[in-house]
Amino acid sequence: MNIIVNGRHLEITPALKSYAEDKLKKFDRYLSQITEAVVTLTVEKYRHKAEVLLKANGVMIQAEGVTGEIYSSIDEVVEKLDKQVKKYKEKLVSHRKGEGKAVAAPSQPEPETGKIIKRKRFDMKPMNPDEAAMQMELLDKNFFVFSNQTTGEINVIYRRNDGNFGLIEPAK
């Protein structure tokens, strides 16, 4: 696993880098296919934030922790990642056995604005709608854009107000 540690408004000391790397190396035991872990440590006045993005086999798992001290922020984000990785592994096992579908968590509405303030680019691994729903939950988002592996077209899966999922496919 390639671990990248970045700092914003913070100098990354060798001790801080090794602490973050040691904490993240334990995820290799759970998910052997993790290719990259990007750790971003930020200091804003009295807020210390640690963000981690794990990339594993086309799946992205993301978490962040905010506390008053950078080491405890790293500990908090590792705990959150631990829960998410275990949840992902359980879904993989239950998905293989053909058990129940994913249960949606309640979403929080975002404030509306009128202009684009952020752009994001990411690699699109072809996947089926069930995999896309699992990826959407791991990222804790309300929608997910993906390339459908059966049709090869771009689809959008989203969380409905009733807790189920909706799928948007282009018309032919």
C-alpha positions as CSV (number, residue, x, y, z in Angstrom):
1,M,0.0,0.0,0.0
2,N,1.3,3.4,-1.0
3,I,0.7,5.9,1.8
4,I,0.9,9.6,1.0
5,V,0.9,12.1,3.9
6,N,0.1,15.7,3.1
7,G,0.0,18.7,5.4
8,R,-2.0,22.0,5.2
9,H,-0.8,24.7,7.5
10,L,1.3,22.0,9.2
11,E,4.8,20.7,8.7
12,I,4.8,16.9,8.5
13,T,7.5,15.7,10.9
14,P,9.0,12.2,10.5
15,A,7.3,11.2,13.8
16,L,3.9,12.4,12.6
17,K,4.3,10.7,9.3
18,S,5.3,7.3,10.8
19,Y,2.4,7.6,13.3
20,A,-0.1,8.0,10.5
21,E,1.6,5.2,8.4
22,D,1.6,2.8,11.3
23,K,-2.1,3.4,12.0
24,L,-3.1,2.9,8.4
25,K,-0.9,-0.2,7.8
26,K,-3.4,-2.3,9.8
27,F,-5.9,-2.0,7.0
28,D,-3.7,-4.2,4.8
29,R,-4.9,-7.1,7.0
30,Y,-8.5,-6.4,6.3
31,L,-8.3,-5.4,2.6
32,S,-5.3,-6.7,0.8
33,Q,-6.1,-4.9,-2.4
34,I,-5.6,-1.4,-1.0
35,T,-3.4,0.4,-3.5
36,E,-3.2,3.9,-2.1
37,A,-4.0,5.8,1.1
38,V,-4.0,9.6,0.9
39,V,-3.7,11.3,4.4
40,T,-4.3,15.0,4.6
41,L,-3.6,16.7,7.9
42,T,-4.9,20.2,8.4
43,V,-4.6,22.8,11.2
44,E,-7.0,25.7,11.4
45,K,-6.7,27.7,14.6
46,Y,-7.6,25.2,17.3
47,R,-9.1,22.6,14.9
48,H,-6.9,19.7,13.9
49,K,-8.3,17.7,11.1
50,A,-7.2,14.3,9.6
51,E,-8.7,13.2,6.3
52,V,-8.0,9.8,4.8
53,L,-9.0,8.4,1.4
54,L,-8.3,4.7,0.8
55,K,-8.3,3.4,-2.8
56,A,-8.9,-0.3,-3.0
57,N,-9.7,-2.2,-6.2
58,G,-11.7,0.7,-7.8
59,V,-13.5,1.4,-4.5
60,M,-12.9,4.6,-2.5
61,I,-13.4,4.7,1.3
62,Q,-13.2,8.1,2.9
63,A,-13.3,9.5,6.4
64,E,-12.3,12.5,8.4
65,G,-11.7,13.3,12.1
66,V,-11.6,16.7,13.8
67,T,-10.3,17.2,17.3
68,G,-8.1,19.6,19.3
69,E,-4.9,17.6,18.7
70,I,-3.5,16.1,15.5
71,Y,-2.6,12.7,16.9
72,S,-6.1,12.2,18.4
73,S,-7.6,13.3,15.0
74,I,-5.6,10.5,13.3
75,D,-6.9,8.1,15.9
76,E,-10.5,9.2,15.3
77,V,-10.3,8.9,11.5
78,V,-8.7,5.4,11.9
79,E,-11.7,4.4,14.1
80,K,-14.1,5.7,11.5
81,L,-12.3,3.9,8.7
82,D,-12.2,0.7,10.7
83,K,-16.0,0.8,10.9
84,Q,-16.4,1.6,7.2
85,V,-13.9,-1.2,6.1
86,K,-15.7,-3.7,8.3
87,K,-19.1,-2.6,6.8
88,Y,-17.6,-2.9,3.3
89,K,-16.3,-6.4,4.0
90,E,-19.7,-7.5,5.5
91,K,-21.5,-6.2,2.4
92,L,-19.0,-8.1,0.1
93,V,-19.6,-11.3,2.0
94,S,-23.4,-10.9,2.2
95,H,-23.5,-9.8,-1.4
96,R,-21.8,-13.0,-2.4
97,K,-24.3,-15.1,-0.5
98,G,-27.2,-13.2,-2.1
99,E,-28.5,-11.8,1.2
100,G,-30.4,-8.6,1.6
101,K,-29.7,-5.3,0.0
102,A,-28.0,-2.3,1.5
103,V,-30.0,-0.2,4.0
104,A,-29.8,3.5,3.4
105,A,-28.9,6.0,6.1
106,P,-30.7,9.3,6.5
107,S,-29.1,12.0,4.4
108,Q,-28.5,15.6,5.4
109,P,-29.6,18.3,2.9
110,E,-26.9,20.6,1.5
111,P,-27.4,24.3,1.3
112,E,-28.4,25.4,-2.2
113,T,-26.1,27.7,-4.2
114,G,-26.1,29.0,-7.8
115,K,-22.5,28.5,-9.0
116,I,-20.0,25.7,-9.4
117,I,-17.5,26.0,-6.5
118,K,-15.7,22.6,-6.8
119,R,-14.8,20.2,-9.6
120,K,-13.8,16.6,-9.1
121,R,-12.2,14.1,-11.5
122,F,-11.8,10.4,-10.7
123,D,-11.3,7.1,-12.5
124,M,-14.4,5.3,-13.3
125,K,-14.2,1.5,-12.9
126,P,-17.1,-0.2,-14.7
127,M,-19.4,-1.7,-12.1
128,N,-23.0,-2.9,-11.7
129,P,-25.7,-0.8,-9.9
130,D,-25.3,-2.9,-6.7
131,E,-21.6,-2.2,-6.5
132,A,-22.3,1.5,-7.3
133,A,-24.8,1.7,-4.4
134,M,-22.2,0.2,-2.0
135,Q,-19.6,2.7,-3.2
136,M,-22.0,5.6,-2.7
137,E,-22.7,4.5,0.9
138,L,-18.9,4.1,1.6
139,L,-18.3,7.6,0.4
140,D,-21.4,8.7,2.4
141,K,-22.9,10.6,-0.6
142,N,-26.5,11.1,-1.9
143,F,-25.6,10.1,-5.4
144,F,-22.9,8.4,-7.4
145,V,-21.9,8.6,-11.1
146,F,-20.5,5.3,-12.6
147,S,-19.9,3.5,-15.8
148,N,-22.4,0.6,-16.1
149,Q,-20.4,-2.6,-16.8
150,T,-23.3,-4.2,-18.8
151,T,-24.2,-1.3,-21.1
152,G,-20.9,0.7,-21.0
153,E,-22.8,3.9,-20.5
154,I,-22.7,6.5,-17.7
155,N,-25.4,6.0,-15.1
156,V,-26.3,7.8,-11.8
157,I,-27.5,6.1,-8.7
158,Y,-29.1,8.2,-6.0
159,R,-30.7,7.8,-2.6
160,R,-34.5,8.5,-2.6
161,N,-36.4,10.1,0.3
162,D,-38.0,6.8,1.1
163,G,-34.6,5.2,1.8
164,N,-34.4,3.2,-1.4
165,F,-32.2,3.9,-4.5
166,G,-33.0,5.3,-7.9
167,L,-31.0,4.7,-11.1
168,I,-30.8,7.1,-13.9
169,E,-29.9,5.7,-17.3
170,P,-29.5,7.5,-20.6
171,A,-32.3,7.0,-23.2
172,K,-31.4,5.1,-26.3
